[in-house]
């Protein structure tokens, strides 16, 4: 089963770390990512730039609005995503609980929704509506 793991980080905590501490932390994270990848558990993933570089799009009253953000009332901001292959949720929890990134902030683990049938049905509906 596929899971999306959302890793959060306290950016202020990161900024208080020395360069050596930051490098050691990232080295540990990358080493564990490599281990997961070698065992076939990592399907993909990306680190994200600072939350300060983000923008938020919202649909409101018929228009799309754009604001800087995210400015949620939380210390931790989304720092990266990891697409994980695991037997079940307990296995995903076991794998991520060993990730050094957990020391930097919480991880949210969610099963990936399988919309294969919904996508196929939507394509059929759109094809029928084009034909008239």
LUMVO-727583 format. One record per residue (C-alpha): residue number from 1; residue in one letter; chain; y, x, z. Coordinates in Angstrom, 2 decimals. Layout:
<migus>
<migu gunu="NUM" domar="A" vextor="A" north="Y" east="X" up="Z"/>
...
</migus>
This chain:
<migus>
<migu gunu="1" domar="X" vextor="A" north="0.00" east="0.00" up="0.00"/>
<migu gunu="2" domar="X" vextor="A" north="3.52" east="1.17" up="-0.71"/>
<migu gunu="3" domar="X" vextor="A" north="6.24" east="1.32" up="1.94"/>
<migu gunu="4" domar="X" vextor="A" north="9.92" east="2.14" up="1.84"/>
<migu gunu="5" domar="X" vextor="A" north="11.02" east="4.26" up="4.77"/>
<migu gunu="6" domar="X" vextor="A" north="14.75" east="4.21" up="5.46"/>
<migu gunu="7" domar="X" vextor="A" north="15.79" east="7.25" up="7.45"/>
<migu gunu="8" domar="X" vextor="A" north="19.01" east="6.97" up="9.44"/>
<migu gunu="9" domar="X" vextor="A" north="21.10" east="9.80" up="10.83"/>
<migu gunu="10" domar="X" vextor="A" north="23.95" east="10.05" up="13.31"/>
<migu gunu="11" domar="X" vextor="A" north="26.45" east="11.89" up="11.11"/>
<migu gunu="12" domar="X" vextor="A" north="28.57" east="12.92" up="14.11"/>
<migu gunu="13" domar="X" vextor="A" north="25.49" east="14.47" up="15.74"/>
<migu gunu="14" domar="X" vextor="A" north="24.79" east="16.32" up="12.48"/>
<migu gunu="15" domar="X" vextor="A" north="28.34" east="17.67" up="12.38"/>
<migu gunu="16" domar="X" vextor="A" north="27.98" east="19.11" up="15.91"/>
<migu gunu="17" domar="X" vextor="A" north="24.91" east="21.13" up="14.89"/>
<migu gunu="18" domar="X" vextor="A" north="25.38" east="24.74" up="13.86"/>
<migu gunu="19" domar="X" vextor="A" north="24.52" east="25.72" up="10.31"/>
<migu gunu="20" domar="X" vextor="A" north="21.38" east="27.45" up="11.58"/>
<migu gunu="21" domar="X" vextor="A" north="20.33" east="24.29" up="13.45"/>
<migu gunu="22" domar="X" vextor="A" north="20.99" east="22.14" up="10.37"/>
<migu gunu="23" domar="X" vextor="A" north="18.99" east="24.52" up="8.17"/>
<migu gunu="24" domar="X" vextor="A" north="16.07" east="24.65" up="10.62"/>
<migu gunu="25" domar="X" vextor="A" north="16.03" east="20.85" up="10.89"/>
<migu gunu="26" domar="X" vextor="A" north="16.06" east="20.40" up="7.10"/>
<migu gunu="27" domar="X" vextor="A" north="13.38" east="23.09" up="6.66"/>
<migu gunu="28" domar="X" vextor="A" north="11.11" east="21.15" up="9.04"/>
<migu gunu="29" domar="X" vextor="A" north="11.80" east="17.88" up="7.22"/>
<migu gunu="30" domar="X" vextor="A" north="11.14" east="19.39" up="3.79"/>
<migu gunu="31" domar="X" vextor="A" north="7.95" east="21.08" up="5.00"/>
<migu gunu="32" domar="X" vextor="A" north="6.60" east="17.76" up="6.30"/>
<migu gunu="33" domar="X" vextor="A" north="7.66" east="16.01" up="3.08"/>
<migu gunu="34" domar="X" vextor="A" north="5.68" east="18.66" up="1.16"/>
<migu gunu="35" domar="X" vextor="A" north="2.65" east="18.03" up="3.40"/>
<migu gunu="36" domar="X" vextor="A" north="2.88" east="14.27" up="2.79"/>
<migu gunu="37" domar="X" vextor="A" north="3.29" east="14.87" up="-0.96"/>
<migu gunu="38" domar="X" vextor="A" north="0.26" east="17.20" up="-1.10"/>
<migu gunu="39" domar="X" vextor="A" north="-1.87" east="14.52" up="0.59"/>
<migu gunu="40" domar="X" vextor="A" north="-0.70" east="11.88" up="-1.90"/>
<migu gunu="41" domar="X" vextor="A" north="1.43" east="9.88" up="0.54"/>
<migu gunu="42" domar="X" vextor="A" north="4.91" east="10.49" up="-0.90"/>
<migu gunu="43" domar="X" vextor="A" north="5.55" east="8.46" up="-4.02"/>
<migu gunu="44" domar="X" vextor="A" north="9.24" east="9.38" up="-4.17"/>
<migu gunu="45" domar="X" vextor="A" north="12.42" east="9.62" up="-2.18"/>
<migu gunu="46" domar="X" vextor="A" north="15.98" east="10.80" up="-2.08"/>
<migu gunu="47" domar="X" vextor="A" north="18.47" east="12.04" up="0.47"/>
<migu gunu="48" domar="X" vextor="A" north="21.84" east="10.32" up="0.39"/>
<migu gunu="49" domar="X" vextor="A" north="25.32" east="11.75" up="0.60"/>
<migu gunu="50" domar="X" vextor="A" north="27.47" east="10.85" up="3.60"/>
<migu gunu="51" domar="X" vextor="A" north="28.14" east="7.17" up="4.28"/>
<migu gunu="52" domar="X" vextor="A" north="31.81" east="8.00" up="3.78"/>
<migu gunu="53" domar="X" vextor="A" north="31.12" east="8.32" up="0.03"/>
<migu gunu="54" domar="X" vextor="A" north="29.58" east="4.83" up="-0.18"/>
<migu gunu="55" domar="X" vextor="A" north="31.06" east="1.61" up="-1.51"/>
<migu gunu="56" domar="X" vextor="A" north="29.96" east="-1.93" up="-0.76"/>
<migu gunu="57" domar="X" vextor="A" north="29.81" east="-4.66" up="-3.41"/>
<migu gunu="58" domar="X" vextor="A" north="29.91" east="-8.30" up="-2.26"/>
<migu gunu="59" domar="X" vextor="A" north="30.01" east="-11.54" up="-4.15"/>
<migu gunu="60" domar="X" vextor="A" north="32.60" east="-13.84" up="-2.60"/>
<migu gunu="61" domar="X" vextor="A" north="34.23" east="-16.99" up="-4.00"/>
<migu gunu="62" domar="X" vextor="A" north="33.14" east="-16.29" up="-7.56"/>
<migu gunu="63" domar="X" vextor="A" north="34.20" east="-12.63" up="-7.59"/>
<migu gunu="64" domar="X" vextor="A" north="32.69" east="-9.27" up="-6.84"/>
<migu gunu="65" domar="X" vextor="A" north="34.69" east="-7.39" up="-4.22"/>
<migu gunu="66" domar="X" vextor="A" north="34.44" east="-3.67" up="-3.62"/>
<migu gunu="67" domar="X" vextor="A" north="35.17" east="-1.99" up="-0.30"/>
<migu gunu="68" domar="X" vextor="A" north="34.66" east="1.45" up="1.11"/>
<migu gunu="69" domar="X" vextor="A" north="31.78" east="1.61" up="3.48"/>
<migu gunu="70" domar="X" vextor="A" north="29.41" east="1.03" up="5.00"/>
<migu gunu="71" domar="X" vextor="A" north="31.26" east="0.49" up="8.23"/>
<migu gunu="72" domar="X" vextor="A" north="28.60" east="-1.19" up="10.31"/>
<migu gunu="73" domar="X" vextor="A" north="29.10" east="-0.93" up="14.04"/>
<migu gunu="74" domar="X" vextor="A" north="26.39" east="1.67" up="14.50"/>
<migu gunu="75" domar="X" vextor="A" north="26.28" east="5.41" up="15.04"/>
<migu gunu="76" domar="X" vextor="A" north="23.43" east="5.88" up="12.60"/>
<migu gunu="77" domar="X" vextor="A" north="23.95" east="5.49" up="8.88"/>
<migu gunu="78" domar="X" vextor="A" north="21.34" east="5.46" up="6.13"/>
<migu gunu="79" domar="X" vextor="A" north="20.60" east="9.07" up="5.28"/>
<migu gunu="80" domar="X" vextor="A" north="17.72" east="8.79" up="2.83"/>
<migu gunu="81" domar="X" vextor="A" north="14.80" east="6.83" up="1.50"/>
<migu gunu="82" domar="X" vextor="A" north="11.17" east="7.78" up="1.21"/>
<migu gunu="83" domar="X" vextor="A" north="8.63" east="5.84" up="-0.82"/>
<migu gunu="84" domar="X" vextor="A" north="5.34" east="6.19" up="0.99"/>
<migu gunu="85" domar="X" vextor="A" north="1.74" east="5.35" up="0.09"/>
<migu gunu="86" domar="X" vextor="A" north="-0.34" east="4.40" up="3.15"/>
<migu gunu="87" domar="X" vextor="A" north="-3.47" east="2.37" up="3.93"/>
<migu gunu="88" domar="X" vextor="A" north="-1.53" east="-0.15" up="6.01"/>
<migu gunu="89" domar="X" vextor="A" north="1.54" east="-0.44" up="8.24"/>
<migu gunu="90" domar="X" vextor="A" north="-0.16" east="1.35" up="11.14"/>
<migu gunu="91" domar="X" vextor="A" north="-0.96" east="4.28" up="8.86"/>
<migu gunu="92" domar="X" vextor="A" north="2.66" east="4.36" up="7.61"/>
<migu gunu="93" domar="X" vextor="A" north="3.88" east="4.36" up="11.23"/>
<migu gunu="94" domar="X" vextor="A" north="1.47" east="7.18" up="12.07"/>
<migu gunu="95" domar="X" vextor="A" north="2.70" east="9.29" up="9.13"/>
<migu gunu="96" domar="X" vextor="A" north="6.42" east="8.73" up="9.72"/>
<migu gunu="97" domar="X" vextor="A" north="6.19" east="9.13" up="13.49"/>
<migu gunu="98" domar="X" vextor="A" north="5.31" east="12.79" up="12.83"/>
<migu gunu="99" domar="X" vextor="A" north="8.33" east="13.29" up="10.54"/>
<migu gunu="100" domar="X" vextor="A" north="10.91" east="15.66" up="12.05"/>
<migu gunu="101" domar="X" vextor="A" north="13.66" east="13.37" up="10.71"/>
<migu gunu="102" domar="X" vextor="A" north="12.85" east="10.87" up="13.47"/>
<migu gunu="103" domar="X" vextor="A" north="14.58" east="13.27" up="15.86"/>
<migu gunu="104" domar="X" vextor="A" north="17.80" east="12.83" up="13.83"/>
<migu gunu="105" domar="X" vextor="A" north="17.78" east="9.05" up="13.86"/>
<migu gunu="106" domar="X" vextor="A" north="15.61" east="5.98" up="13.47"/>
<migu gunu="107" domar="X" vextor="A" north="13.35" east="5.21" up="10.52"/>
<migu gunu="108" domar="X" vextor="A" north="12.86" east="1.67" up="9.26"/>
<migu gunu="109" domar="X" vextor="A" north="9.53" east="1.08" up="7.49"/>
<migu gunu="110" domar="X" vextor="A" north="9.09" east="-1.91" up="5.18"/>
<migu gunu="111" domar="X" vextor="A" north="6.23" east="-2.88" up="2.89"/>
<migu gunu="112" domar="X" vextor="A" north="7.23" east="-2.97" up="-0.78"/>
<migu gunu="113" domar="X" vextor="A" north="7.18" east="-6.52" up="-2.17"/>
<migu gunu="114" domar="X" vextor="A" north="4.98" east="-6.98" up="-5.22"/>
<migu gunu="115" domar="X" vextor="A" north="7.00" east="-9.08" up="-7.65"/>
<migu gunu="116" domar="X" vextor="A" north="4.74" east="-8.36" up="-10.64"/>
<migu gunu="117" domar="X" vextor="A" north="3.75" east="-12.02" up="-11.07"/>
<migu gunu="118" domar="X" vextor="A" north="7.34" east="-13.25" up="-10.49"/>
<migu gunu="119" domar="X" vextor="A" north="8.72" east="-10.83" up="-13.08"/>
<migu gunu="120" domar="X" vextor="A" north="6.11" east="-11.88" up="-15.64"/>
<migu gunu="121" domar="X" vextor="A" north="6.84" east="-15.57" up="-15.03"/>
<migu gunu="122" domar="X" vextor="A" north="10.59" east="-14.97" up="-15.31"/>
<migu gunu="123" domar="X" vextor="A" north="10.09" east="-13.19" up="-18.66"/>
<migu gunu="124" domar="X" vextor="A" north="8.02" east="-16.15" up="-19.92"/>
<migu gunu="125" domar="X" vextor="A" north="10.73" east="-18.64" up="-18.83"/>
<migu gunu="126" domar="X" vextor="A" north="13.49" east="-16.59" up="-20.48"/>
<migu gunu="127" domar="X" vextor="A" north="11.46" east="-16.22" up="-23.69"/>
<migu gunu="128" domar="X" vextor="A" north="10.87" east="-20.01" up="-23.80"/>
<migu gunu="129" domar="X" vextor="A" north="14.57" east="-20.75" up="-23.21"/>
<migu gunu="130" domar="X" vextor="A" north="15.56" east="-18.39" up="-26.07"/>
<migu gunu="131" domar="X" vextor="A" north="13.24" east="-20.20" up="-28.43"/>
<migu gunu="132" domar="X" vextor="A" north="14.98" east="-23.42" up="-27.60"/>
</migus>
